[in-house]
Amino acid sequence: MPPAGPYVAVVGASAATPEQERAAEEAGQSLARAGAVIVTGGGGGVMAAASRGAGAAGGVVVGVLPGGDRSAANEWVGVALATGLGELRNGLIVRVVDVVLAVGGAYGTLSEVALALATGVPVVGLDTWPIEGVQITDSVQAAVRRVLELAAGERPG
């Protein structure tokens, strides 16, 4: 039986700033404590930090990897899905979750944000792309609170 909590993607750059990594780790830990399943791209930077935080809280961490090698996942990923799809895996990440939390980010994050918004998946942002539809927050606590509020609501589609 799958975990009952919301599925939350934590997305952001693999080359994140130390502040973004700290924020992602704290968010991953807080979300996991609230029962969320954390879904990331399975790599470094924000992805590893969110995975590390969720793992420290005993949470479930799923990594949707761009390549074909499960062992390429960061060490905190509990379920590694090797897709072999490269950046196309970004669409899978946003389609399997209830909410996306974007922390910082580069163009890969931008694609995840755009795909989520285009498919009706809510996006909460922390130090990320200020795009219409992204619910920008100014702290990790506010971001986690908003993610959990959105996850508790009905998702369109």
C-alpha positions as CSV (number, residue, x, y, z in Angstrom):
1,M,0.0,0.0,0.0
2,P,1.5,3.4,-1.0
3,P,2.1,6.0,1.7
4,A,-1.0,8.0,2.5
5,G,0.5,11.5,2.7
6,P,0.8,14.0,-0.1
7,Y,3.4,13.6,-2.8
8,V,5.5,16.7,-3.0
9,A,8.2,17.4,-5.6
10,V,11.1,19.5,-4.3
11,V,12.8,20.9,-7.4
12,G,15.9,23.1,-7.9
13,A,19.3,23.4,-9.3
14,S,22.0,20.7,-8.9
15,A,24.4,23.7,-8.5
16,A,22.5,25.4,-5.7
17,T,23.7,28.1,-3.3
18,P,24.4,27.0,0.3
19,E,21.4,29.0,1.4
20,Q,19.2,27.2,-1.1
21,E,20.5,23.8,0.0
22,R,19.8,24.7,3.7
23,A,16.3,25.7,2.8
24,A,15.7,22.6,0.7
25,E,17.0,20.4,3.5
26,E,14.8,22.1,6.1
27,A,11.8,21.9,3.8
28,G,12.4,18.2,3.1
29,Q,12.6,17.4,6.8
30,S,9.5,19.4,7.6
31,L,7.5,17.9,4.8
32,A,8.5,14.4,5.7
33,R,7.6,14.9,9.3
34,A,4.2,16.0,8.1
35,G,3.9,12.7,6.2
36,A,4.7,13.8,2.7
37,V,6.4,11.6,0.2
38,I,9.3,13.6,-1.3
39,V,9.9,13.3,-5.0
40,T,13.1,14.8,-6.6
41,G,15.2,14.4,-9.7
42,G,17.5,12.3,-7.5
43,G,20.7,14.3,-8.1
44,G,22.7,16.8,-6.2
45,G,22.2,20.4,-4.9
46,V,18.6,21.1,-4.0
47,M,17.6,17.5,-4.8
48,A,20.1,16.0,-2.5
49,A,19.5,18.5,0.3
50,A,15.7,17.9,0.2
51,S,16.4,14.1,0.2
52,R,18.8,14.4,3.1
53,G,16.3,16.3,5.2
54,A,13.4,14.0,4.4
55,G,15.7,11.0,5.1
56,A,16.7,12.4,8.5
57,A,13.0,12.6,9.4
58,G,12.4,9.0,8.3
59,G,10.5,10.0,5.2
60,V,10.0,8.3,1.9
61,V,12.2,9.8,-0.9
62,V,11.7,9.0,-4.5
63,G,14.3,10.0,-7.1
64,V,13.3,10.2,-10.8
65,L,16.6,10.0,-12.5
66,P,17.4,11.3,-16.0
67,G,19.8,8.4,-16.8
68,G,19.5,4.6,-16.8
69,D,21.6,3.9,-13.7
70,R,19.8,3.7,-10.4
71,S,23.1,3.9,-8.5
72,A,23.5,7.5,-9.8
73,A,20.8,8.6,-7.2
74,N,22.0,10.6,-4.2
75,E,22.5,8.5,-1.1
76,W,19.2,9.6,0.6
77,V,16.9,8.4,-2.2
78,G,15.0,5.4,-1.0
79,V,13.3,4.6,-4.3
80,A,15.4,5.3,-7.4
81,L,13.6,5.3,-10.8
82,A,16.1,5.3,-13.6
83,T,14.2,6.6,-16.6
84,G,16.8,7.1,-19.3
85,L,14.8,10.1,-20.4
86,G,17.2,12.9,-19.7
87,E,15.4,16.2,-19.1
88,L,12.1,14.7,-20.3
89,R,11.9,13.1,-16.8
90,N,10.9,16.6,-15.5
91,G,7.4,15.9,-16.9
92,L,7.2,12.7,-14.9
93,I,8.2,14.4,-11.7
94,V,5.5,17.0,-11.9
95,R,2.8,14.6,-13.1
96,V,3.1,12.2,-10.1
97,V,2.9,14.8,-7.3
98,D,0.2,16.9,-5.7
99,V,2.3,20.1,-5.3
100,V,5.7,21.3,-6.4
101,L,8.1,23.3,-4.2
102,A,10.7,25.1,-6.3
103,V,13.8,26.2,-4.4
104,G,16.1,28.4,-6.5
105,G,16.8,26.7,-9.8
106,A,18.1,26.9,-13.3
107,Y,16.5,26.1,-16.6
108,G,15.6,22.5,-15.6
109,T,13.6,24.0,-12.6
110,L,12.0,26.5,-15.0
111,S,10.8,23.6,-17.2
112,E,9.4,21.8,-14.1
113,V,7.6,24.9,-12.9
114,A,6.1,25.5,-16.4
115,L,5.0,21.9,-16.8
116,A,3.4,21.9,-13.4
117,L,1.5,25.2,-14.0
118,A,0.4,24.0,-17.5
119,T,-1.1,20.8,-16.0
120,G,-2.7,22.4,-13.0
121,V,-0.2,21.3,-10.4
122,P,0.3,24.1,-7.8
123,V,3.7,25.5,-7.4
124,V,5.1,27.2,-4.3
125,G,8.4,29.1,-4.7
126,L,11.3,30.0,-2.5
127,D,14.0,32.1,-4.0
128,T,13.0,30.9,-7.5
129,W,11.5,32.1,-10.8
130,P,8.9,34.9,-10.2
131,I,6.4,33.6,-12.7
132,E,2.7,34.2,-12.7
133,G,1.1,31.3,-11.0
134,V,4.0,30.5,-8.7
135,Q,3.1,31.2,-5.1
136,I,6.2,32.9,-3.9
137,T,7.0,32.6,-0.1
138,D,9.7,34.3,1.9
139,S,10.6,31.6,4.3
140,V,10.9,27.8,4.5
141,Q,8.2,27.7,7.2
142,A,5.8,29.7,5.0
143,A,6.6,27.5,2.0
144,V,6.0,24.2,3.8
145,R,2.8,25.6,5.3
146,R,1.5,26.6,1.9
147,V,2.6,23.3,0.3
148,L,0.6,21.3,2.9
149,E,-2.4,23.6,2.5
150,L,-2.4,23.1,-1.2
151,A,-1.9,19.3,-0.9
152,A,-4.9,19.1,1.4
153,G,-7.1,20.7,-1.2
154,E,-8.6,19.3,-4.4
155,R,-6.2,19.1,-7.3
156,P,-7.7,20.0,-10.7
157,G,-7.8,17.3,-13.4
